[in-house]
Every structure is written in structure tokens, then in C-alpha cells.
């Protein structure tokens, strides 16, 4: 039953291929966090097929809700706030979660909150690590690679973004090229454990550049060219995996390092910088270790959510929805799901590179 001093928040996440339901209490206690992934269904296609993913959400969401309530030892009537990802993401999946959440909120006569998926990742460390504002966020996933100054709730300044592909997408494509399975990130990390990161010379786009952004399309092309000319065996696959993991990590660390100085101009320069990494790629232990080294070198504090909270999950949506509800109240039921929803809608004005692509932003 509900603790009389705390709210029970239900979070629904369906922006990509995972059907995720989380129940979080307003005192930051995670009561349940159920994720039904589609890896076995999607692996035969070598990646995510949006229409198939949306259909699977329709099938899985009821089971995920029931399992989440059972693990939390709650009944559906004990839910006080219904939250769901409203974008950005694959629009079919976002629609499934949004319609379900609205219907549930109406039937329970409880408030509904539409959550920005990126905000879910951005605030995860406040749930798991109790990180206070402000902090510098490296948001790195299959669809997004950004560095954001999180100055307070709803006050986000995007410092950099990818100009083409996301880091997570690069991992997935590399794994597909190597033929080692899906999802690609965990497979590359697993193979890299037995490989040498200096075996192959791969590009590090925009490394040491004054341009604050990321770019990974050239790295994917170079990697594909090397593989196409190589007879693969397990040793070579391990070395190639370690090499591309190192290239991606170097780019992430380098861009984060350059963002620290800019971030310090936005806050009290005498205060210690807090760096948070979030998103699916943040579960990569090699990258986490390299970022931790960067923080030690720059006298910054490093925070990373538990690995199970890095990939898409309902708990992060529940917590972000609760913070939004406290600051802005409930969302009107007329809310329309969004395939794009930038955390910083003004980024294309302040970042010269972004001006050429408009308000919608670049691909990620």
C-alpha cells in the first residue's frame, strides 16, 4: 500500500524497442523497474524495425504493467501519478505509450505527465545518485549524443551535439558489420575485452577540434572499409571491437573535456564541477572508466547511474515526470506525441553549427 507521506509514480517508456514500466516513490525509492526487450525478435533483422517495435509495445505493455505492480506490491489504484515518454523517439512506440498513459490516468482520475525521453536520462542521476543542480551531462545513447549544461529543472543549455550519427548507433552498425549480433554496444564491449585497442588505426572525428560537436559517420565508413578488406576470425574481431570502442571513447572524453571550461563560465567558477554520464552507452564500463579518469585529472566529481538505469527504463521516466509535475503541474490530455523534442529548443541559435539545420536539430 501507499506510504501516506509519499506518492507512487508510474513511468511508461516506449520510445524505441524496449517496453519499460517503472514505479518510483517520491522519496526516490524504486519499487519496481520492468523492461521487456525485443532483442530476440529484432536480432533477425540486424536492428530495430519501427513498425515491428510498435506492434510489440502493444503486445507487451499490459504484461509489463502487471509485472511492475506485482513487484512493487501495489494495486493499480495505489498509483498517484501516471507519466509516459511523449517524445522524442520512434513515433509509433511513443504513440502506444502516450495513449495507454492517458487512458490509464483518465480511468484512475489521476494526473498525467508527458515526459521528454532525454529529460528522463538527464535526471536519472538525481534519482540514483541524488546529484544536485547544476551539473554537466554527457547524454550518449543509440539515438543521441549531446553535452548539456543542466542548470536546474527545465533549464538546459546544449553545448554540443552530433552532426550526423550517434555513438550508440555507431556501436550497433559496427557490430552488424562484424556479424556479432544485436544489440551492438554490449557485443562490441564483450569482444573488446579480449582485444587490443591499438590494433587498427581508426579516425577520431573532431578530436581536439575547436568545433564543440561530435561526428561519427566518417568513423563508421572507415571501419566498414577495413572490415571489407579483412578476413575475420575471433582474434581479429576482438581487436577491431577494441579499436572502435577506443575511438568512440576518445571522442566522448575529448569533447567532454572541452565542455568543462565552458560549463564553468555558466556556474560559480569556484564550485566543483559535477559530470554526469547517462544513456545506453553510459553502461559501457570502458567508457565510464575513461570518463572517471578525466574527472580525476580535472578535479571534477563523476556520477554514473547504475547500469540498469542507463538503458531505457520506466523508473527514469517516473522520476522525471515527478520533477516536472512539481514544477509545471499535469499535462493536458490534448498533448500530441513528438518524434522530435529538444531539451534546449534554442540550441540552434547559440551553436553556429546548428543554425544550418533549424529548430528540429540534427539527426540526433
GIHU-V672850 format. One record per helix or strand of 2 or more residues. SS is the DSSP state (H for helix, E for strand). FROM is the first residue (numbers start at 0). TO is the last residue. If there is no record, write none. Layout:
BEGIN
ss=SS from=FROM to=TO
ss=SS from=FROM to=TO
END
This chain:
BEGIN
ss=E from=7 to=12
ss=E from=18 to=24
ss=E from=29 to=35
ss=H from=38 to=44
ss=H from=49 to=71
ss=H from=75 to=77
ss=E from=80 to=86
ss=H from=90 to=107
ss=E from=110 to=115
ss=H from=116 to=121
ss=H from=123 to=127
ss=E from=134 to=139
ss=E from=144 to=151
ss=E from=154 to=161
ss=H from=166 to=177
ss=H from=183 to=191
ss=H from=216 to=227
ss=H from=233 to=265
ss=E from=273 to=277
ss=H from=279 to=282
ss=H from=284 to=296
ss=E from=300 to=303
ss=H from=306 to=308
ss=H from=313 to=327
ss=H from=346 to=349
ss=H from=351 to=355
END
